[in-house]
Amino acid sequence: MPQKPYYLLLLSAASGLLFWLGWPPLKVPFLLFFAIAPLLAIENYCTSKNYRRPGRVFFGYAYLTLFLWNILTTWWVYNATLAGAIFMLLANTLLMTLPWLLYRFTKRVTGTAWGLFSLVVYWMTFEYIHLNWDLSWPWLTLGNGFAAQPAWVQWYEYTGVFGGTLWVWLGNIAVYQVFFTSTGSLLTKIQWRSLLFTAVWLSLPVMYSYIVYFNYDETGKPVEVVALQPNIDPYTEKFVGSENFIPYEEQVARFITQSEEVLTPETQFLLWPESAFDGAYYEPEFISSEIFQKILDFNERYPDLALITGMTSYIIYDKDTVAPATARYGEKIGYYDMFNTALFVDENDAEVYYHKSKLVPGVEILPYPQVFRVISETIFDLGGTAGGFGRQAERTVLYDTDSVGVAPAICYESIYGDFMAEFVRNGAELIFIITNDAWWGNSPGYKQHLQYASLRAIESRRSVARSANTGISAFINQRGDILQPTEYWEPAVIRETIYANDEITFYARHGDYLARTAAWLSPLVFLAAFVKRKTYKY
């Protein structure tokens, strides 16, 4: 079939648009099963035609597709940092092309079947690496694409989001066989039998999921939780130096007044958002601060209440301690680390600190500070904040006096499935998320962030309570349903009884085993192709 002049450009644009339309917050994820097939067609078309440099032609169209996906779904990052958004969009798109380039090499040596197998393995390896290195940005992990339809993926309790990634890939390979020829051209006649078989096959996980969804009964001890949404503008009111800065003592007084609107004697936990007070408090001396005294006075009125709140804190390393690579240096105090912190104050007024561990690259940490320490120190001397936070190695579970264990996820941490599962393995029965999504403005960003939390609820079968500085604060049940979502840019305080579950799901116990398997297979597949190429060549 002869193709029109702009065939490859139309395929590339269609692929990028399908990724966008199938992505949260939109609720049509079935489009993801059609998004990759055009890219497969482009690669086959470039290979089968007499292009002088087919690899370069394919790279150009693949980059265009993946760039469209990135910019249409994550453009909102520019609200927080324009330079960071530009770098993120360009770099993340480039990283996404690497599995495709490895696929082209492997396919040329091993053939189409092994090539497609390698592509799935390479992509899942890329996603796994992107979850675990210092330049981590797993927002577009394919399995996240079903976050707006949690009833479709109740089986994530066994596979996590990488089960969704595998599902999308297998679906697209099947769709490609239905609509395209082996050379990447569109079929003149649709194979209806193959199309019906593909539709039924893709529907089976959804059908199973709905059966689980409608028959699932929440389990665990009922716990009453209150989540606050103070709605303080991070650009003009929240932080020292902003135009209309509200002193932190006054902010805390507001938090207390708002919280008391719905608190009851049965409330066990109260959540305030990330960076609720950002005064950089020295942890050993924080108990003597005016803010802590306000909290203690507040707790006296609610003796059975435990509080989790965000703050900024620091610790100083003594001379005999080897400071980590993230540490700053001050002439008067020596080496110290700043932290994005969750403060837990239990019913006995004892405080526990959890330090955010998954830090936003460039904004909260300079990637690989042990390598770029000189650059990092220069940035600090110039008054910058890049690389500004330390991080905690272990996942600390916080317990109230009734021995209910909670996972204190701070903002960005809640998009990491295996990371959150480690809290569960350590004893967490509930997931609490404190965040400040107002940086992103009224955009899809904060909606996506909330919806991703539904996947954490399903993976671990843990109820979630979420406190955001501004929308969306909410509760999420163990099926992934979002309850009492608040409005954006409106102060709110909400109360819900959720369930503290101590049963551990298959996924929570084993984590990202699908991705780890792919990561082990990738070098073996590539090495096998490389050896075969050398053997054939000589």
Buried (B, 14 or more C-beta within 10 A) or exposed (E): EEBEEEBBBEBBBBBBBBBBBBBBBBEEBBBBBBBBBBBBBBBBBBBBBEEEEBBEBBBBBBBBBBBBBBBBBBBBBBBBBEEBBEBBBBBBBEBBBBBBBBBBBBBEBBEEEBBBBBBBBBBBBBBBBBBBEBBBBBBBBBBBBBBBBBBBBBBBBBBBBBBBBBBBBBBBBBBBBBBBBEEBBBEEEEEEEBBEEBBEEBEEBBEEBEEBBEEBEEEBBEBBBBBBBBBBBBBEBBBEEBEEBBEBBEBBBBBBEBBBEBBEEEBBBBBBBBBBBBBEBBBEEBBEBEBBEBBEEBBEEBEBBBBBBBBBBBBBBEEEEEBBBBBBEEEEEBBBBBBBBBBBBBBEBEBBBBBBBBBBBBBBBBBBBEEBBEEBBEBBEEEEEBBBBBBBEEBBBBBBEEEBBBBBBBBBBBBBBBBBBBBBBEBBBBBBBBBBBBBBBBBBBBBBBBBBBBBBBBBBBBBBBBBBBBBBBBBBBBBBBBBBBBEBEEBBBBBBEBBBBBEBBEBBEBBBBBBBBBBEBBEEBBEBBBEBBEEEEE
